[in-house]
């Protein structure tokens, strides 16, 4: 069977057909965990330009998979009971003249349990943990390294602050 986009009105194959096929989505594959343990149940909400596009439920038994539209901005939000919500921004723009198979984007996301950050100001967790966009030279989607580095430092500082709070509580209880 000839693909509809490859055939003309009289069913002859068009010479420039492969270049004329436009892919309309990018496969996103992810693993959600907390300290190396896969999260049992979670929800992924995908927003396109701040409007809910779809919601997917996932479990530790398999990786989450979905497709997101190309040439737009998406926010991918990870929600799990007992854990802080995490999100990242995904710029799905690809070059206009791109005529290869669009690469999929794979990620893993470590979420903090609410207990881990008990007593700490967690307002920084409202910010996206990362920004992903297409790298023309490497021909793949990648995290913005400088932004991710800044966010990792903020997250590390939150964990340190939480540990300090816990130590202070233990010291006060002993007195």
PyMOL commands that set and color helices and strands:
alter all, ss='L'
color gray80, all
select helices_A, chain A and resi 4-6+17-20+123-126+145-174
alter helices_A, ss='H'
color red, helices_A
select strands_A, chain A and resi 25-34+37-38+41-48+51-59+64-69+73-79+86-91+105-110+130-135+140-143
alter strands_A, ss='S'
color yellow, strands_A
deselect
rebuild
show_as cartoon
